[in-house]
């Protein structure tokens, strides 16, 4: 169970980082 929780947290963190980087990239492009 612990491993699954860690995987979920990692995936969520990666998704958040991806969204932030994408938002910054779009803002910088314009």
Buried (B, 14 or more C-beta within 10 A) or exposed (E): EEEEEEEEEEEEEEEEEEEEEEEEEEEEEE
